Amino acid sequence: MDMLIHQAPVGLAFLGSDLRFRRVNAALAQIVGKPEADHEDKVPSDVWPEDLAVRAEAALHKVLADGSPITEPGYPQGHTASWFAVRDPAGEISGVGLVLSEGDPAGEEEIRRSEERYRSLVQGGAQVVWVAGPDGAMKEDSPEWRWITGQSAEDYIGQGWLDSIHPEDRERVERDWRECVRTGKVFDDRYRIRTKSGSYRHYDVRAVPIERAGKIVEWVGASTDVTSQREAEEMRGRLTEQLSAAALRTARLQQATSMLAEALTVEQVVEVITEVGRTAIGALRSAVAVLESDGMRLKVVNADGLPSAPDSAGGPLTLQSPSVMTRAIATRRPVLVEDPEDLRRQFEGELEIDPATVMATSDERSWVGLPLITAGAPLGALRFSFGRPRKIIEEERVFLEALAGQCSLAVERAGLYEREHTTAETLQRSLLPDQLPSVPGLFLTASYLPVTRNMEIGGDWYDAFRLADQRLAVAVGDVMGKGLTAAAGMGRVRNALRALALTDGRPAAVLGGLDRLFSATEAEEQVTTVAYLVIDPVTGQGMLGNAGHLPALVLEAGSAPRFDQVEAGTPLGWASPRKQHPFSMRPGSTAVFYSDGLVENRNRGLDAGLEELAAVAARADEELLGQPERLLRYLVDHMLAGHEQDDDVTVLVMHRPSGETQ
């Protein structure tokens, strides 16, 4: 504004209602022959020649009285004076503007444009223009400021304007303003101003120093109302935050869906739900309850998720027990409880709830119950609790319902899997021998260790039985695959092997018969391996056949462990001539038969596992080699140490005592 006034080609001035000059530009000072500084805060009669001053003050009085503009020729150097009223935002006359211009048409048009610019700047709609002295104190009345804030001129002048600044902003604004006044730097800030209605609006404020002869003579500032802009920015921020939260919840739901798809037990489902509840919605605790077989009672899977819950009557949960979970099951809708008082209201007449007691005895402050439903029937309920009062917004409710849906599917799937696992393990153990035969001259012991990580029962098996000629038949095998299919396949192979061995016990004949059985009855993709030994317990001499199984480990005192060199051959059902090879056990020696779960896992390859098994066996002392049961535990413990078991482990140890111990 100052630049426009000072560079205007016509004379410009602004006088207050007290007839004193507030602004004078260089062109007007040159026209009347008096410096700009001489005009400051003076009436025309203090500065101008008497005849000129009389005309000017008369025009001022008239404009202030009725607000009508006046145009007068005859001013110095042939100029024409245009006097007009300047009004504040309320429409009240706050002063008079003066334009001195030459009397030609082009000059008159220039005067008109300058006058319009000047009026628009002085009466600028959204801006509050103000003037402060070199010491930073307001030295002129600002009608726009008074109209907005409701302050009087007396309240505003000096430092009183600070009283309209928001208390949280005032100290900072006052400090920064004083620093700019001290250093002469441009003041640029944003703060809140109290309006006359008592509300606050946001203003961007900028003030620049006006210098004359290298000295600051005043500060001119403009305050622009940016409340609408600020509110739009805050709205964008809230929308961005909501969109980010929605995107995060979607990602968390996708992650939960993926994790729940891998959960094989209800306990694993609870672990996933607890983690998602904590990270996605800030839950203090999470609990999953499933309906018992009678359909009337609830079993809480994780008891630590339901400690002395204020939202239940305590004791065993039945469908008649009042709680957020049972109500969710009964209504098949989410139950949202914002705080202890809301809990009292929702369960009034069902639970004796004192909000003050809840606050004193529990760290839970709000609760959510969600029904778990599959195929239209209730399966159980999901419960979240929070450590502070919590109102669940619509987006969170949708997320929680989707999470409950995924949880329902996972719990149902886990239940089915657990039942299949139990059935498969029962079947598999029923097909293994209850006890190994007691054979003079040979000690036998065996172990079957099912995998627990993913609950997938495999097809590992072992067997030992006497033949008609009193020789001992020993078999260890592995039906590839998991679950009931593998367990049933293992049962068929074991039974067929026994039947074939009782007819013709030679390993080559038995393996050939199993090949024919597989070709006739088993699927091509059913891969099965077996090592089959027939041995005379008196002499220790026998024959061994191998259909794709791992080599037996032979241990003898004073010698390094060695793997039997019998050719492995192909798995059962893969047509190939079956062979048998001599197998001898000296007194004091031990043979170890095993499945791949003992030596191979996702972090250890087969070759490395076989080397490690030989190394572990080499560290066994002579006393341990003479005790088959201890040796078995030693081998299993050392081979599984530091590794996650991801397959069934079967081990059969056969020991021929030395002459002194027989």
C-alpha positions in Angstrom: 0.0 0.0 0.0 2.8 2.5 0.9 4.5 1.8 -2.4 1.3 2.5 -4.3 0.7 5.8 -2.4 4.3 7.1 -2.7 4.7 6.2 -6.4 1.3 7.6 -7.5 1.6 10.4 -10.1 -1.1 12.4 -8.3 -1.2 13.9 -4.8 -2.7 11.6 -2.2 -3.5 12.2 1.4 -5.7 10.7 4.2 -7.0 12.8 7.1 -8.7 11.5 10.2 -12.0 12.6 11.6 -10.0 15.1 13.7 -8.8 16.8 10.5 -5.2 15.7 11.1 -3.1 14.3 8.3 -2.4 10.5 8.6 -0.8 10.0 5.2 0.7 12.3 2.6 2.6 11.1 -0.5 5.5 12.8 -2.2 3.5 14.2 -5.1 1.1 16.1 -2.8 4.0 17.5 -0.7 5.6 18.8 -3.9 2.3 20.3 -5.1 1.7 22.3 -1.9 5.4 23.0 -1.3 5.7 21.4 2.2 7.7 18.3 3.1 5.8 15.1 3.9 7.2 15.0 7.4 5.7 18.5 8.1 2.2 17.1 7.5 2.4 14.3 10.0 -0.4 14.5 12.6 -1.1 18.2 11.7 -4.3 19.9 10.6 -4.1 21.9 7.3 -4.0 25.2 9.1 -0.7 24.1 10.8 1.0 23.4 7.5 -0.6 25.1 4.5 -1.0 28.8 3.6 -4.0 30.3 5.3 -6.3 30.7 2.3 -5.6 27.1 1.1 -6.0 25.8 4.7 -9.4 27.5 5.1 -10.8 26.0 1.9 -9.4 22.6 2.8 -10.8 22.5 6.4 -14.2 23.7 5.1 -14.3 20.9 2.6 -13.3 18.4 5.3 -16.1 19.5 7.6 -18.6 19.2 4.8 -17.5 15.7 3.8 -17.5 14.5 7.4 -20.9 16.0 8.0 -22.8 14.5 5.1 -20.4 12.1 3.4 -20.8 13.7 0.0 -17.7 14.0 -2.2 -16.4 17.5 -3.2 -14.4 18.5 -6.2 -12.6 21.9 -6.1 -10.4 23.5 -8.7 -7.9 26.3 -7.9 -5.4 24.4 -5.9 -1.6 25.1 -6.3 -0.1 24.6 -9.8 -3.5 24.3 -11.4 -4.6 21.2 -9.6 -8.1 20.1 -8.7 -8.9 18.7 -5.2 -11.2 15.7 -4.9 -12.4 15.1 -1.3 -14.3 11.9 -0.4 -15.4 10.1 2.7 -13.6 7.0 3.9 -15.8 4.5 5.7 -15.0 1.6 8.0 -16.5 -2.0 7.6 -19.5 -0.9 9.6 -20.2 1.9 7.1 -19.2 4.7 9.5 -17.1 7.6 8.2 -13.6 7.2 9.7 -11.8 9.9 7.8 -11.4 11.8 4.5 -9.3 11.0 1.4 -7.8 13.7 -0.8 -6.6 13.5 -4.4 -4.8 16.5 -6.1 -4.7 16.2 -9.8 -4.2 18.3 -12.9 -7.4 19.2 -14.7 -7.0 17.4 -18.0 -9.2 14.4 -19.0 -6.3 12.0 -18.9 -5.4 13.3 -15.5 -9.0 13.0 -14.3 -9.1 9.3 -15.4 -5.8 8.7 -13.6 -7.3 10.4 -10.6 -10.4 8.3 -10.7 -8.3 5.0 -10.9 -5.9 6.2 -8.1 -8.9 7.2 -6.0 -10.5 3.7 -6.5 -7.3 1.9 -5.6 -6.7 4.1 -2.6 -10.3 3.5 -1.3 -10.0 -0.2 -1.9 -6.7 -0.4 0.0 -7.8 1.8 2.9 -11.2 0.0 3.2 -9.7 -3.4 2.2 -12.4 -6.0 2.9 -10.6 -9.1 4.5 -7.6 -7.1 5.7 -7.2 -5.1 8.8 -4.7 -2.3 8.1 -2.9 -0.8 11.2 -0.1 1.6 12.0 2.3 1.4 14.9 4.9 3.8 16.1 8.7 3.0 15.9 8.4 1.6 19.5 5.8 -1.0 18.4 2.8 0.7 20.2 -0.3 1.3 18.1 -0.5 5.0 17.4 -3.6 5.3 15.2 -7.1 4.1 15.5 -8.0 1.1 13.3 -11.8 1.0 12.8 -11.6 -2.4 11.1 -9.9 -3.8 14.2 -12.5 -2.3 16.5 -15.3 -3.6 14.3 -13.9 -7.1 14.5 -12.8 -7.3 18.1 -15.3 -4.9 19.8 -12.4 -3.0 21.4 -12.7 0.8 21.8 -10.1 3.1 20.4 -8.8 3.7 23.9 -8.5 -0.1 24.5 -6.7 -0.6 21.2 -4.1 2.2 21.2 -0.7 1.4 22.7 -0.3 -2.3 23.7 -4.0 -2.9 24.3 -4.4 -4.8 21.0 -2.6 -7.7 22.7 -5.6 -8.3 24.9 -7.5 -9.6 21.9 -4.9 -12.3 21.1 -5.7 -15.9 22.2 -4.1 -16.6 25.6 -2.1 -19.5 24.1 -0.7 -17.3 21.4 -0.2 -14.0 23.3 3.2 -14.6 24.9 4.7 -15.8 21.6 3.2 -13.0 19.6 4.3 -10.3 22.0 7.8 -11.7 22.2 8.2 -12.0 18.4 6.7 -8.5 17.8 9.1 -6.9 20.3 12.1 -8.7 18.7 11.1 -7.5 15.2 10.7 -3.9 16.6 14.1 -4.2 18.1 15.9 -5.6 15.0 13.8 -4.0 12.3 13.0 -7.3 10.7 9.7 -7.9 8.9 7.1 -9.3 11.3 5.3 -12.4 9.8 3.1 -14.5 12.0 -0.2 -16.4 12.3 -2.3 -16.2 15.5 -5.9 -16.2 16.8 -7.9 -13.0 17.5 -10.9 -12.9 19.7 -13.9 -11.4 18.0 -16.6 -9.3 19.6 -18.8 -12.5 19.7 -16.2 -14.2 21.9 -15.1 -16.7 19.2 -11.6 -16.8 17.8 -10.5 -16.4 14.2 -7.2 -17.1 12.6 -5.2 -14.3 11.0 -2.0 -14.1 8.9 -0.3 -10.9 10.0 2.6 -9.1 8.2 4.1 -5.8 9.1 7.0 -3.9 7.5 9.0 -0.9 8.9 8.8 2.5 7.2 12.1 4.3 7.1 13.0 7.9 6.5 16.6 9.0 6.4 17.7 5.5 7.6 15.5 5.6 10.6 12.3 3.6 11.3 9.4 6.2 11.7 6.5 3.7 11.9 5.3 0.2 11.2 2.5 -0.5 8.7 0.8 -3.9 9.0 -2.1 -5.9 7.5 -3.9 -8.7 9.2 -5.7 -11.1 6.8 -8.5 -13.4 8.0 -7.5 -17.0 7.0 -10.0 -18.9 9.2 -11.7 -20.5 6.2 -8.4 -21.5 4.8 -7.3 -22.9 8.2 -10.5 -24.8 8.6 -10.1 -26.2 5.1 -6.6 -27.3 5.9 -7.7 -28.9 9.2 -10.5 -30.7 7.3 -8.0 -32.0 4.7 -5.8 -33.1 7.6 -8.7 -35.0 9.3 -9.7 -36.6 6.0 -6.1 -37.6 5.3 -5.8 -39.0 8.8 -9.1 -40.9 8.4 -8.0 -42.3 5.0 -4.6 -43.3 6.4 -6.3 -45.0 9.3 -8.7 -46.8 7.0 -5.8 -47.9 4.8 -3.9 -49.1 7.8 -6.9 -51.0 9.1 -7.3 -52.6 5.6 -3.7 -53.6 5.6 -4.0 -55.0 9.2 -7.1 -56.9 8.2 -5.3 -58.4 5.2 -2.4 -59.3 7.4 -4.8 -60.8 10.0 -6.5 -62.8 7.2 -3.1 -64.1 6.0 -2.0 -65.0 9.6 -5.3 -66.6 10.5 -5.1 -68.7 7.3 -1.9 -70.3 8.8 -3.4 -70.8 12.3 -4.0 -74.5 12.8 -5.2 -74.4 16.4 -7.7 -72.2 18.3 -4.8 -71.1 20.5 -2.9 -69.9 17.4 -6.1 -68.0 16.3 -6.1 -66.3 19.7 -2.5 -65.3 19.3 -3.3 -63.6 16.0 -6.4 -61.9 17.3 -4.5 -60.6 20.4 -1.8 -59.1 18.2 -4.2 -57.5 15.7 -6.3 -56.1 18.5 -3.3 -54.5 20.2 -1.8 -53.0 17.0 -4.9 -52.1 15.0 -7.3 -50.8 17.6 -5.2 -50.4 20.7 -7.0 -53.1 22.7 -5.8 -53.8 26.2 -6.9 -57.4 26.1 -8.5 -59.8 23.7 -10.4 -63.0 24.4 -11.9 -65.7 22.3 -14.7 -68.0 23.6 -16.2 -71.0 21.8 -19.4 -72.8 22.5 -19.1 -76.2 24.2 -20.5 -79.3 22.5 -23.8 -78.9 24.5 -24.3 -75.5 22.9 -25.1 -73.8 26.2 -21.7 -73.1 27.8 -18.8 -71.0 26.6 -15.2 -72.0 26.9 -12.7 -69.1 27.1 -9.7 -70.2 25.1 -7.3 -67.7 26.7 -8.3 -67.1 30.4 -5.8 -64.2 30.7 -7.9 -62.3 28.2 -10.9 -62.3 30.7 -9.5 -61.4 34.2 -12.3 -60.7 36.7 -14.2 -59.0 33.9 -16.5 -56.2 35.0 -18.8 -57.0 32.1 -19.7 -60.5 33.4 -21.0 -62.0 36.6 -18.0 -64.2 37.1 -17.9 -68.0 37.2 -18.5 -70.3 34.2 -20.0 -68.6 31.2 -23.3 -69.9 29.9 -25.5 -68.4 27.3 -27.7 -67.2 30.2 -24.8 -65.4 31.9 -24.9 -61.6 31.3 -21.7 -60.4 29.5 -20.7 -58.6 26.3 -19.9 -62.0 24.7 -23.1 -63.8 25.5 -25.2 -60.7 24.5 -23.3 -60.6 21.2 -24.1 -64.3 20.6 -27.8 -63.8 21.6 -28.3 -60.7 19.4 -25.8 -61.7 16.7 -24.7 -58.1 16.6 -21.7 -56.2 18.0 -22.0 -55.0 21.6 -20.2 -51.7 22.0 -19.8 -50.3 25.5 -18.1 -46.9 25.8 -17.4 -46.6 29.5 -18.4 -48.0 32.9 -21.5 -45.8 33.1 -22.6 -47.1 29.6 -21.9 -50.7 30.9 -24.3 -50.0 33.9 -27.0 -48.7 31.5 -26.8 -51.5 29.0 -26.8 -54.3 31.7 -29.2 -52.6 34.2 -31.2 -55.3 35.9 -28.8 -58.1 34.8 -25.5 -57.0 36.5 -24.9 -55.1 39.7 -22.4 -52.5 38.3 -21.1 -49.5 40.2 -19.0 -47.4 37.8 -16.9 -46.1 40.7 -16.1 -49.7 41.8 -15.2 -50.6 38.2 -12.8 -47.7 38.1 -11.2 -48.7 41.4 -10.9 -52.5 40.8 -10.3 -52.9 37.1 -8.0 -51.4 34.5 -10.6 -51.9 31.8 -12.7 -48.9 30.8 -14.6 -49.9 27.6 -15.6 -53.1 25.9 -16.5 -54.7 22.6 -18.2 -58.1 22.1 -18.5 -59.6 18.6 -20.4 -62.8 17.7 -18.5 -65.6 15.8 -20.9 -67.0 13.3 -20.4 -69.7 10.7 -23.0 -71.1 8.3 -25.6 -69.0 10.1 -25.0 -70.7 13.5 -23.2 -69.2 16.5 -19.7 -70.6 17.1 -18.6 -68.4 20.0 -17.6 -64.8 20.6 -14.7 -62.3 20.4 -14.1 -59.8 23.2 -11.9 -56.7 23.2 -11.3 -54.4 26.2 -9.6 -51.0 26.4 -7.8 -49.1 29.1 -9.7 -45.9 28.5 -13.3 -44.9 27.6 -13.6 -45.6 23.9 -16.3 -44.8 21.3 -16.1 -47.1 18.4 -16.6 -45.1 15.1 -18.3 -46.6 12.1 -15.1 -47.4 10.2 -13.8 -49.3 13.3 -17.0 -51.2 13.7 -16.8 -52.3 10.1 -13.2 -53.4 10.6 -14.1 -55.3 13.8 -17.0 -57.1 12.2 -14.8 -58.1 9.3 -12.1 -59.3 11.7 -14.7 -61.3 13.6 -15.8 -62.9 10.3 -12.2 -64.0 9.6 -11.8 -65.2 13.2 -15.0 -67.3 12.8 -13.7 -69.1 9.8 -10.3 -69.6 11.4 -11.8 -71.0 14.6 -14.0 -73.4 12.6 -11.1 -74.5 10.5 -8.9 -75.0 13.5 -11.5 -77.1 15.2 -11.9 -79.3 12.2 -8.1 -79.6 11.9 -7.7 -80.5 15.5 -10.3 -83.2 15.2 -8.6 -84.6 12.1 -5.3 -84.4 13.8 -6.6 -86.3 16.9 -8.2 -88.9 14.6 -5.0 -89.3 12.5 -2.7 -89.6 15.5 -5.0 -92.1 17.2 -5.1 -94.1 14.0 -1.4 -93.9 13.5 -0.6 -94.9 17.1 -3.1 -97.8 16.9 -1.2 -99.2 13.9 2.1 -99.1 15.6 3.0 -102.1 17.8 2.0 -101.7 21.4 5.3 -103.3 22.4 8.2 -104.7 20.6 8.9 -108.5 20.8 11.3 -109.7 23.5 14.0 -111.7 21.6 16.9 -113.4 23.3 20.1 -112.1 21.8 18.7 -108.7 20.7 17.4 -105.7 22.5 14.8 -103.5 20.7 13.5 -100.0 21.5 11.7 -97.5 19.4 10.2 -94.0 19.5 7.6 -92.1 17.5 7.6 -88.3 17.9 4.8 -86.6 16.0 5.3 -83.0 14.8 3.5 -80.4 17.0 4.2 -77.2 15.2 1.6 -77.6 12.5 -0.2 -80.6 13.9 0.2 -82.5 10.6 0.5 -86.2 11.4 2.7 -87.9 8.8 3.1 -91.5 7.7 6.1 -92.6 9.7 5.9 -96.2 11.1 8.0 -99.1 12.4 7.3 -102.7 13.2 9.1 -105.8 14.5 7.8 -109.4 14.7 9.0 -113.0 14.8 8.8 -115.2 11.7 7.8 -118.9 11.7 11.5 -119.9 11.7 12.1 -117.7 14.8 14.1 -115.1 12.9 13.2 -111.5 13.6 11.6 -109.2 11.0 12.2 -105.4 11.5 10.8 -102.7 9.3 10.9 -98.9 9.3 9.1 -96.8 6.7 7.6 -93.5 5.7 4.5 -92.8 3.7 4.9 -89.3 2.2 2.1 -86.9 3.0 0.2 -85.7 6.0 -3.1 -86.3 7.9 -5.5 -89.2 7.6 -4.4 -90.0 4.1 -0.8 -90.7 5.1 -1.9 -92.5 8.3 -4.3 -94.8 6.4 -1.6 -95.5 3.7 0.9 -96.4 6.5 -1.6 -98.9 7.9 -2.1 -100.6 4.5 1.6 -100.9 3.9 2.3 -102.3 7.4 -0.5 -104.8 7.2 0.6 -105.9 3.7 4.2 -106.3 4.7 3.3 -108.5 7.6 1.1 -110.7 5.4 3.8 -111.0 2.7 6.5 -111.7 5.3 4.6 -114.6 6.8 4.4 -116.2 3.4 7.9 -115.6 2.2 10.1 -113.6 4.6 13.0 -112.8 2.3 13.4 -109.0 1.9 13.5 -109.1 -1.9 10.2 -111.2 -2.0 8.5 -108.9 0.4 9.5 -105.7 -1.4 8.5 -107.1 -4.7 5.1 -108.1 -3.3 4.6 -104.5 -2.0 5.5 -103.2 -5.4 2.7 -105.2 -7.0 0.3 -104.1 -4.3 1.1 -100.5 -4.9 0.7 -100.8 -8.6 -2.8 -102.3 -8.1 -4.1 -100.2 -5.2 -2.2 -97.0 -4.5 -2.1 -93.7 -6.3 0.9 -92.9 -8.4 1.7 -89.8 -6.3 1.8 -91.9 -3.1 5.5 -92.1 -2.4 6.5 -94.7 0.3 9.9 -95.8 1.4 10.8 -98.8 3.6 13.9 -100.6 5.0 13.1 -104.2 5.8 15.5 -106.5 7.7 15.3 -110.2 8.5 17.9 -111.3 11.1 18.8 -114.4 13.1 19.0 -113.3 16.8 21.4 -116.1 17.6 24.1 -115.5 14.9 23.4 -111.8 14.2 23.4 -112.6 10.5 20.6 -111.4 8.3 19.4 -109.9 5.0 18.4 -106.3 4.4 16.3 -104.8 1.6 15.8 -101.1 1.0 13.1 -99.4 -1.1 14.3 -95.8 -1.1 14.7 -95.4 2.6 17.6 -93.8 4.5 20.6 -96.1 5.3 20.8 -97.7 8.8 23.5 -96.4 11.1 25.8 -99.1 12.5 27.7 -98.4 15.8 30.4 -100.6 17.1 32.7 -100.0 20.1 36.1 -98.9 19.1 35.0 -98.1 15.5 33.7 -94.9 13.8 30.0 -94.9 13.1 29.2 -96.0 9.6 26.1 -96.1 7.4 25.1 -99.4 5.9 26.1 -99.5 2.2 23.0 -101.5 1.0 21.8 -100.0 -2.2 18.7 -97.9 -1.5 16.7 -98.8 -4.5 13.5 -97.0 -5.6 10.4 -96.2 -3.4 7.6 -98.7 -3.5 5.5 -98.9 -6.6 8.4 -97.7 -8.8 9.1 -100.9 -10.8 12.6 -102.1 -10.4 14.2 -105.5 -9.5 14.3 -105.8 -5.8 17.5 -107.0 -4.1 18.6 -108.0 -0.7 22.0 -107.8 0.8 23.7 -109.5 3.8 23.5 -107.5 7.1 25.6 -108.6 10.0 25.6 -107.5 13.7 28.6 -108.4 15.8 28.3 -108.8 19.6 28.2 -105.3 21.2 27.1 -103.6 18.0 24.0 -101.4 17.5 21.9 -100.6 14.4 19.8 -97.4 14.2 16.9 -97.2 11.8 15.2 -93.8 11.4 13.0 -91.5 9.3 14.0 -88.3 7.5 12.5 -86.2 10.3 15.5 -87.0 12.5 18.1 -85.6 10.1 16.4 -83.2 7.7 14.5 -80.0 8.3 14.0 -76.6 6.6 17.3 -75.3 7.9 19.4 -78.5 7.5 19.8 -80.5 4.3 19.8 -84.2 4.2 23.6 -84.7 3.6 24.4 -82.2 6.4 21.9 -84.1 8.7 23.5 -87.5 8.0 26.9 -86.1 8.8 25.7 -84.5 12.0 24.0 -87.8 13.0 27.3 -89.7 12.6 29.1 -87.0 14.5 26.6 -87.1 17.4 26.8 -90.9 17.5 30.6 -90.8 17.5 30.5 -88.7 20.8 28.5 -91.5 22.6 30.7 -93.4 25.0 30.8 -97.2 25.2 28.5 -97.4 28.2 25.8 -95.4 26.3 26.2 -97.7 23.3 25.3 -100.7 25.4 22.0 -99.1 26.6 19.6 -98.8 23.7 16.9 -96.7 25.4 19.4 -94.1 26.6 21.1 -94.1 23.3 17.8 -93.4 21.5 17.0 -90.4 23.7 20.5 -89.1 23.3 20.4 -89.2 19.5 16.9 -87.6 19.3 17.7 -84.9 21.8 21.0 -83.9 20.2 19.6 -84.0 16.6 16.6 -81.9 17.4 18.4 -79.4 19.6 18.4 -75.9 18.1 16.0 -76.9 15.3 12.3 -76.5 15.0 10.7 -79.9 14.4 8.7 -79.8 11.2 8.2 -83.5 10.5 7.5 -86.7 12.4 10.5 -88.4 13.9 10.7 -92.2 14.1 13.8 -94.1 15.5 14.3 -97.8 16.1 17.4 -99.0 17.9 18.5 -102.6 17.8 21.4 -103.7 20.0 23.2 -107.1 20.1 24.8 -107.4 23.5 28.4 -108.6 23.8 29.0 -112.1 25.2 29.7 -110.7 28.7 26.3 -109.0 29.0 24.0 -111.6 27.3 
